Amino acid sequence: MVSIRITRAQFGLTVLYLQVSLPVWHFRKDIFN
């Protein structure tokens, strides 16, 4: 049970990180180009 909760939390954090980092990388590419 605990391990499932941990993996769900890590998955949620990973999704949030991707949602935040991907637009930032596109934004940086637009600036540098």
PDB file of N, CA, C, O and CB in Angstrom:
ATOM      1  N   MET A   1       0.837  -1.204   0.000  1.00  0.00           N
ATOM      2  CA  MET A   1       0.000   0.000   0.000  1.00  0.00           C
ATOM      3  C   MET A   1       0.876   1.260   0.000  1.00  0.00           C
ATOM      4  O   MET A   1       0.662   2.178  -0.792  1.00  0.00           O
ATOM      5  CB  MET A   1      -0.949   0.003   1.230  1.00  0.00           C
ATOM      6  N   VAL A   2       1.852   1.285   0.891  1.00  0.00           N
ATOM      7  CA  VAL A   2       2.709   2.470   0.979  1.00  0.00           C
ATOM      8  C   VAL A   2       3.497   2.652  -0.313  1.00  0.00           C
ATOM      9  O   VAL A   2       3.631   3.770  -0.813  1.00  0.00           O
ATOM     10  CB  VAL A   2       3.670   2.358   2.180  1.00  0.00           C
ATOM     11  N   SER A   3       4.020   1.549  -0.853  1.00  0.00           N
ATOM     12  CA  SER A   3       4.821   1.654  -2.075  1.00  0.00           C
ATOM     13  C   SER A   3       3.977   2.169  -3.232  1.00  0.00           C
ATOM     14  O   SER A   3       4.469   2.930  -4.065  1.00  0.00           O
ATOM     15  CB  SER A   3       5.436   0.294  -2.436  1.00  0.00           C
ATOM     16  N   ILE A   4       2.715   1.764  -3.292  1.00  0.00           N
ATOM     17  CA  ILE A   4       1.825   2.237  -4.354  1.00  0.00           C
ATOM     18  C   ILE A   4       1.614   3.746  -4.221  1.00  0.00           C
ATOM     19  O   ILE A   4       1.608   4.469  -5.217  1.00  0.00           O
ATOM     20  CB  ILE A   4       0.464   1.490  -4.305  1.00  0.00           C
ATOM     21  N   ARG A   5       1.442   4.210  -2.991  1.00  0.00           N
ATOM     22  CA  ARG A   5       1.235   5.646  -2.785  1.00  0.00           C
ATOM     23  C   ARG A   5       2.479   6.423  -3.205  1.00  0.00           C
ATOM     24  O   ARG A   5       2.380   7.492  -3.808  1.00  0.00           O
ATOM     25  CB  ARG A   5       0.889   5.942  -1.304  1.00  0.00           C
ATOM     26  N   ILE A   6       3.656   5.873  -2.879  1.00  0.00           N
ATOM     27  CA  ILE A   6       4.906   6.559  -3.229  1.00  0.00           C
ATOM     28  C   ILE A   6       5.043   6.643  -4.749  1.00  0.00           C
ATOM     29  O   ILE A   6       5.388   7.696  -5.284  1.00  0.00           O
ATOM     30  CB  ILE A   6       6.133   5.823  -2.612  1.00  0.00           C
ATOM     31  N   THR A   7       4.773   5.541  -5.440  1.00  0.00           N
ATOM     32  CA  THR A   7       4.919   5.547  -6.897  1.00  0.00           C
ATOM     33  C   THR A   7       3.921   6.513  -7.519  1.00  0.00           C
ATOM     34  O   THR A   7       4.246   7.196  -8.490  1.00  0.00           O
ATOM     35  CB  THR A   7       4.724   4.128  -7.474  1.00  0.00           C
ATOM     36  N   ARG A   8       2.716   6.580  -6.974  1.00  0.00           N
ATOM     37  CA  ARG A   8       1.723   7.524  -7.504  1.00  0.00           C
ATOM     38  C   ARG A   8       2.188   8.950  -7.294  1.00  0.00           C
ATOM     39  O   ARG A   8       2.017   9.794  -8.173  1.00  0.00           O
ATOM     40  CB  ARG A   8       0.352   7.312  -6.836  1.00  0.00           C
ATOM     41  N   ALA A   9       2.777   9.232  -6.134  1.00  0.00           N
ATOM     42  CA  ALA A   9       3.269  10.586  -5.853  1.00  0.00           C
ATOM     43  C   ALA A   9       4.410  10.924  -6.811  1.00  0.00           C
ATOM     44  O   ALA A   9       4.459  12.026  -7.358  1.00  0.00           O
ATOM     45  CB  ALA A   9       3.743  10.711  -4.373  1.00  0.00           C
ATOM     46  N   GLN A  10       5.330   9.972  -7.016  1.00  0.00           N
ATOM     47  CA  GLN A  10       6.447  10.225  -7.921  1.00  0.00           C
ATOM     48  C   GLN A  10       5.946  10.421  -9.344  1.00  0.00           C
ATOM     49  O   GLN A  10       6.465  11.268 -10.071  1.00  0.00           O
ATOM     50  CB  GLN A  10       7.460   9.071  -7.868  1.00  0.00           C
ATOM     51  N   PHE A  11       4.932   9.642  -9.755  1.00  0.00           N
ATOM     52  CA  PHE A  11       4.370   9.787 -11.096  1.00  0.00           C
ATOM     53  C   PHE A  11       3.724  11.164 -11.252  1.00  0.00           C
ATOM     54  O   PHE A  11       3.891  11.820 -12.280  1.00  0.00           O
ATOM     55  CB  PHE A  11       3.337   8.671 -11.376  1.00  0.00           C
ATOM     56  N   GLY A  12       2.995  11.592 -10.240  1.00  0.00           N
ATOM     57  CA  GLY A  12       2.367  12.910 -10.291  1.00  0.00           C
ATOM     58  C   GLY A  12       3.402  14.016 -10.382  1.00  0.00           C
ATOM     59  O   GLY A  12       3.245  14.960 -11.156  1.00  0.00           O
ATOM     60  N   LEU A  13       4.472  13.899  -9.584  1.00  0.00           N
ATOM     61  CA  LEU A  13       5.526  14.915  -9.627  1.00  0.00           C
ATOM     62  C   LEU A  13       6.210  14.916 -10.985  1.00  0.00           C
ATOM     63  O   LEU A  13       6.547  15.976 -11.512  1.00  0.00           O
ATOM     64  CB  LEU A  13       6.559  14.675  -8.513  1.00  0.00           C
ATOM     65  N   THR A  14       6.418  13.727 -11.556  1.00  0.00           N
ATOM     66  CA  THR A  14       7.064  13.639 -12.870  1.00  0.00           C
ATOM     67  C   THR A  14       6.197  14.298 -13.931  1.00  0.00           C
ATOM     68  O   THR A  14       6.706  15.016 -14.791  1.00  0.00           O
ATOM     69  CB  THR A  14       7.340  12.170 -13.247  1.00  0.00           C
ATOM     70  N   VAL A  15       4.885  14.059 -13.875  1.00  0.00           N
ATOM     71  CA  VAL A  15       3.968  14.669 -14.850  1.00  0.00           C
ATOM     72  C   VAL A  15       3.990  16.189 -14.708  1.00  0.00           C
ATOM     73  O   VAL A  15       4.048  16.910 -15.704  1.00  0.00           O
ATOM     74  CB  VAL A  15       2.520  14.129 -14.660  1.00  0.00           C
ATOM     75  N   LEU A  16       3.943  16.671 -13.473  1.00  0.00           N
ATOM     76  CA  LEU A  16       3.978  18.119 -13.250  1.00  0.00           C
ATOM     77  C   LEU A  16       5.299  18.697 -13.751  1.00  0.00           C
ATOM     78  O   LEU A  16       5.320  19.766 -14.361  1.00  0.00           O
ATOM     79  CB  LEU A  16       3.781  18.448 -11.750  1.00  0.00           C
ATOM     80  N   TYR A  17       6.411  17.985 -13.491  1.00  0.00           N
ATOM     81  CA  TYR A  17       7.728  18.459 -13.933  1.00  0.00           C
ATOM     82  C   TYR A  17       7.778  18.556 -15.454  1.00  0.00           C
ATOM     83  O   TYR A  17       8.289  19.531 -16.005  1.00  0.00           O
ATOM     84  CB  TYR A  17       8.844  17.520 -13.423  1.00  0.00           C
ATOM     85  N   LEU A  18       7.235  17.519 -16.140  1.00  0.00           N
ATOM     86  CA  LEU A  18       7.236  17.536 -17.610  1.00  0.00           C
ATOM     87  C   LEU A  18       6.360  18.667 -18.127  1.00  0.00           C
ATOM     88  O   LEU A  18       6.744  19.364 -19.066  1.00  0.00           O
ATOM     89  CB  LEU A  18       6.745  16.183 -18.175  1.00  0.00           C
ATOM     90  N   GLN A  19       5.186  18.861 -17.526  1.00  0.00           N
ATOM     91  CA  GLN A  19       4.277  19.919 -17.978  1.00  0.00           C
ATOM     92  C   GLN A  19       4.915  21.290 -17.804  1.00  0.00           C
ATOM     93  O   GLN A  19       4.650  22.200 -18.589  1.00  0.00           O
ATOM     94  CB  GLN A  19       2.948  19.854 -17.209  1.00  0.00           C
ATOM     95  N   VAL A  20       5.757  21.447 -16.779  1.00  0.00           N
ATOM     96  CA  VAL A  20       6.396  22.750 -16.542  1.00  0.00           C
ATOM     97  C   VAL A  20       7.654  22.897 -17.392  1.00  0.00           C
ATOM     98  O   VAL A  20       7.897  23.967 -17.950  1.00  0.00           O
ATOM     99  CB  VAL A  20       6.744  22.920 -15.047  1.00  0.00           C
ATOM    100  N   SER A  21       8.461  21.835 -17.498  1.00  0.00           N
ATOM    101  CA  SER A  21       9.766  21.939 -18.156  1.00  0.00           C
ATOM    102  C   SER A  21       9.649  21.984 -19.674  1.00  0.00           C
ATOM    103  O   SER A  21      10.411  22.701 -20.322  1.00  0.00           O
ATOM    104  CB  SER A  21      10.645  20.776 -17.751  1.00  0.00           C
ATOM    105  N   LEU A  22       8.706  21.230 -20.263  1.00  0.00           N
ATOM    106  CA  LEU A  22       8.608  21.207 -21.728  1.00  0.00           C
ATOM    107  C   LEU A  22       8.290  22.581 -22.308  1.00  0.00           C
ATOM    108  O   LEU A  22       8.982  23.008 -23.232  1.00  0.00           O
ATOM    109  CB  LEU A  22       7.544  20.212 -22.165  1.00  0.00           C
ATOM    110  N   PRO A  23       7.270  23.303 -21.810  1.00  0.00           N
ATOM    111  CA  PRO A  23       7.011  24.652 -22.332  1.00  0.00           C
ATOM    112  C   PRO A  23       8.201  25.584 -22.098  1.00  0.00           C
ATOM    113  O   PRO A  23       8.463  26.461 -22.921  1.00  0.00           O
ATOM    114  CB  PRO A  23       5.754  25.241 -21.680  1.00  0.00           C
ATOM    115  N   VAL A  24       8.921  25.410 -20.993  1.00  0.00           N
ATOM    116  CA  VAL A  24      10.081  26.257 -20.709  1.00  0.00           C
ATOM    117  C   VAL A  24      11.158  26.026 -21.758  1.00  0.00           C
ATOM    118  O   VAL A  24      11.783  26.978 -22.226  1.00  0.00           O
ATOM    119  CB  VAL A  24      10.638  25.975 -19.294  1.00  0.00           C
ATOM    120  N   TRP A  25      11.380  24.761 -22.133  1.00  0.00           N
ATOM    121  CA  TRP A  25      12.403  24.460 -23.151  1.00  0.00           C
ATOM    122  C   TRP A  25      11.994  25.045 -24.495  1.00  0.00           C
ATOM    123  O   TRP A  25      12.842  25.585 -25.206  1.00  0.00           O
ATOM    124  CB  TRP A  25      12.623  22.929 -23.278  1.00  0.00           C
ATOM    125  N   HIS A  26      10.727  24.954 -24.863  1.00  0.00           N
ATOM    126  CA  HIS A  26      10.263  25.539 -26.124  1.00  0.00           C
ATOM    127  C   HIS A  26      10.443  27.053 -26.080  1.00  0.00           C
ATOM    128  O   HIS A  26      10.831  27.672 -27.071  1.00  0.00           O
ATOM    129  CB  HIS A  26       8.774  25.174 -26.393  1.00  0.00           C
ATOM    130  N   PHE A  27      10.159  27.636 -24.925  1.00  0.00           N
ATOM    131  CA  PHE A  27      10.303  29.087 -24.768  1.00  0.00           C
ATOM    132  C   PHE A  27      11.765  29.486 -24.920  1.00  0.00           C
ATOM    133  O   PHE A  27      12.068  30.487 -25.568  1.00  0.00           O
ATOM    134  CB  PHE A  27       9.758  29.549 -23.395  1.00  0.00           C
ATOM    135  N   ARG A  28      12.674  28.713 -24.327  1.00  0.00           N
ATOM    136  CA  ARG A  28      14.097  29.016 -24.437  1.00  0.00           C
ATOM    137  C   ARG A  28      14.568  28.861 -25.878  1.00  0.00           C
ATOM    138  O   ARG A  28      15.364  29.667 -26.358  1.00  0.00           O
ATOM    139  CB  ARG A  28      14.915  28.106 -23.509  1.00  0.00           C
ATOM    140  N   LYS A  29      14.082  27.831 -26.572  1.00  0.00           N
ATOM    141  CA  LYS A  29      14.481  27.647 -27.975  1.00  0.00           C
ATOM    142  C   LYS A  29      14.051  28.854 -28.805  1.00  0.00           C
ATOM    143  O   LYS A  29      14.798  29.316 -29.667  1.00  0.00           O
ATOM    144  CB  LYS A  29      13.864  26.346 -28.558  1.00  0.00           C
ATOM    145  N   ASP A  30      12.845  29.363 -28.546  1.00  0.00           N
ATOM    146  CA  ASP A  30      12.370  30.531 -29.298  1.00  0.00           C
ATOM    147  C   ASP A  30      13.262  31.743 -29.026  1.00  0.00           C
ATOM    148  O   ASP A  30      13.531  32.532 -29.932  1.00  0.00           O
ATOM    149  CB  ASP A  30      10.901  30.854 -28.929  1.00  0.00           C
ATOM    150  N   ILE A  31      13.715  31.890 -27.793  1.00  0.00           N
ATOM    151  CA  ILE A  31      14.565  33.042 -27.445  1.00  0.00           C
ATOM    152  C   ILE A  31      15.942  32.894 -28.097  1.00  0.00           C
ATOM    153  O   ILE A  31      16.433  33.834 -28.722  1.00  0.00           O
ATOM    154  CB  ILE A  31      14.712  33.174 -25.898  1.00  0.00           C
ATOM    155  N   PHE A  32      16.558  31.735 -27.957  1.00  0.00           N
ATOM    156  CA  PHE A  32      17.915  31.538 -28.470  1.00  0.00           C
ATOM    157  C   PHE A  32      17.943  31.543 -29.997  1.00  0.00           C
ATOM    158  O   PHE A  32      18.927  31.976 -30.597  1.00  0.00           O
ATOM    159  CB  PHE A  32      18.494  30.223 -27.944  1.00  0.00           C
ATOM    160  N   ASN A  33      16.885  31.073 -30.617  1.00  0.00           N
ATOM    161  CA  ASN A  33      16.855  31.062 -32.083  1.00  0.00           C
ATOM    162  C   ASN A  33      16.508  32.463 -32.584  1.00  0.00           C
ATOM    163  O   ASN A  33      16.428  32.685 -33.793  1.00  0.00           O
ATOM    164  CB  ASN A  33      15.827  30.011 -32.619  1.00  0.00           C
TER     165      ASN A  33
END
